Amino acid sequence: MKYIYTCFKCGFPFALEEADCPENCPSCSASKDQYLVEPWNGSIEARRIHVDPPDPDPNWNKYDVSYHHPKHFPEKTRHGRVRRFVVEYDDAKVTKDFYADVFDWDIIPVECDQDKEDPLMFAATGPGSPNWEPKFASFGYGFLKPRKSDDTGKNPRFVVEVDNIDEMLGKVEGYGGKVLKAKYEVDGNLYAVLEDSEGNAFYIWQTPDDVTFDEPESQNFYKWERKPM
Amino acid sequence: MNTKNKPYPNRAPKKYPNKDLHGRVRFLNLQYKDFKRYQKFWVDLFGWDMFELPEAAGGQKPGSSAPSLLTATGPSYETWEGVVPGHMNIIAGYAGDDAEELEISYTMEIHMDEPIVKTADRVLKYGGSVYGEIPEDKEGWGAGGRFAVKDPNGNIWGLWRCPSSRTWDEAEAGWDKD
């Protein structure tokens, strides 16, 4: 028989046949005795059991990886956020057709590369705002980038936003990382390329001076209405 | 990147279909060789917050020295999904004792109402390849809705079909209503 299980520890609901019910919550690892159970009634949206989620703990040890509500990220900074993916390409048309036709992405060259044969391209992977920022949480937009433009040869595949590039360049080696490419400018934006302590290559991008922190992507709300807009 | 609240560069992104997250890039996937070293780098320098992925969701036993980690890189709910738009969270795992090169990939959602092999067929048709095996198609949180592909340039993507337990109340399931 099928049931809806709602975890009392984290509030996560899921519907399964009784025989397939896991011993631990798929969301937080709580044991099965923490589940609240109700019969399947045709739709998980129509469930009657709802559990309030936990709140962030301001005293949480930042190295403790057991289940907890993610920390409360500070206001007026986007430092550390993974903002874009990067896909290196060899053939612009083949790559654009692949992502547009298989995964329904929307792809355009960035402003300064409109007339180039192998442009840097911006990729929307879901609904977005007119300034090409994702409109909803938990998914990313990215760049399609000609491989020949990657002079590190390390295929960095993501962009992390930082408050100050110069500060990061001074710190990264102390944590076992490397500077693969010093600070440089593209179309008015400041970037550098780093490698983490494990060998993962990535870009850092400095928050531009014109960011007001009023933008949806600059917020740190915790009690947003959950229903989609 | 454009940060001004104006069309970029000359038009807004296209409209996407309702209640369909096909193609959305949902998580960055990273690998590490030394968990404590990796954690110190990203937590201390970039402020990330990490949580050990449950065994029932593909993680290790609680307290493992090589855990699989869900990571918030910005404001996130108790589900470790983002609260606000514009950033991606991360799934990271141990690369293995013999790993020489680390793999960076992403998890992308695919159609919830199609057999996974249909997406695999389209990947092949457009010059990509399947990376590893296509599992037996099965509804749920397990391996039955996941497989990996490479694009025509060799970039790796983990594809994931969300189980039908999605309520569409989740913030990450938003779609244009107009």
Interface residues (C-beta under 8 A of the other chain):
Chain A: C10 G11 F12 P13 F14 A15 L16 D20 P22 E23 N24 C25 P26 S27 C28 S29 I44 E45 P53 P54 K62 Y63 V65 S66 Y67 H68 H69 P70 K71 H72 F73 R78 H79 G80 R81 V82 R83 R84 F85 V87 E88 Y89 D90 D91 V94 T95 D97 F98 Y99 D101 V102 F103 D104 W105 D106 I108 P109 V110 E111 Q114 F122 A124 T125 G126 P127 G128 S129 P130 N131 W132 E133 P134 K135 F136 A137 S138 F139 G140 Y141 G142 R147 N155 R157 F158 V159 V160 V162 M168 K171 V172 Y175 G176 G177 N189 D196 S197 E198 G199 N200 A201 W205 P208 D210 V211 E215 P216 E217 S218 Q219 N220 F221 Y222 W224 R226 K227 P228 M229
Chain B: M1 N2 T3 K4 N5 K6 P7 Y8 P9 R11 A12 P13 K14 K15 Y16 L21 H22 G23 R24 V25 R26 L28 L30 Q31 Y32 K33 D34 R37 Y38 Q39 K40 F41 W42 V43 D44 L45 F46 G47 W48 D49 M50 F51 E52 P54 E55 A56 A57 G59 P62 P67 L69 A72 T73 G74 P75 S76 Y77 E78 T79 W80 E81 G82 V83 V84 P85 G86 H87 M88 N89 I90 A95 E101 L102 I104 Y106 M108 E109 T119 R122 V123 K125 Y126 G127 G128 G140 W141 D151 P152 N153 N155 P163 S164 S165 R166 T167 W168 D169 E170 A171 E172 A173 G174 W175 D176 K177
